[in-house]
Amino acid sequence: MLRVAADSPGIDSAAATIRSGGLVIIPTDTLYGIAVDPCRADAVARVFALKERSTTSALPLVAADLAQIERSLGALPPIGGCLAAAFWPGPLTMLMEAPPTLVPEVTGGTGLIGVRVPAHEVTRALCRACDRPLTATSANLSGEPPTDDPDAVDQRLRLHVDLLLDAGRTPGGPPSSIVDVTGLAPRLVRAGAIAWEEIRRCVEHSQSERRWSV
């Protein structure tokens, strides 16, 4: 495994590795994750095999910004747009309909994909360099604890990934909150860094504003 600093040459090297189908351990605004191109079946299969992860478990995505999500995955529903304006960049993952360009296993068989714009410049820069959202499933074997420390990444992962993009310790803390925005109202899928009440208040405020503007 090659280990590179999270500077411009390191990000370029990581992007080249991902574009060629490789697996890269990357920093995020919470923990370290495994990034691959979600449109490459060979790379996605390697992630599931390496993590010993069931293919019924979806792989979350991270993106450079909302514009990249709209180009690559499609437009967010109105509720999603409201939440993106309030909480991105940040630890809020939203479930949306997955486009056919994604490897089906990325959705865990649900037809939905979870994506967020993380509050970590290195992660966003890497997505920009790859010109698409990337997977960011935690850098650990299934059932083992994730890590915020690049030095603590499991040796079994190190033997099989192609590159580690080292940005030092990440902020850690709770995982991102996951919210399904495909329905008429948001639905909490996983509690996390952003309180559910805060998310609900944001949506209610946005809906109230739209009613008064009609």
Protein Blocks (a to p, Z undefined) as FASTA:
>chain_A
ZZddfbfklmmmmmmmmmnopacddddfkbccddddfkbmklmmmmmmmnopafkbccdd
ddfblmlmmmmnopcdfklmmmmmmmpgcjddcdddddfkbcfklnnonopacdddddbf
klmmmmmmnopacdfbdcddehiacdfbfklgcfklmmmmmbdcdebjaekladdddddf
kbmbdcdfbgcfbcfklmmmmmmmmmmmmmmmZZ
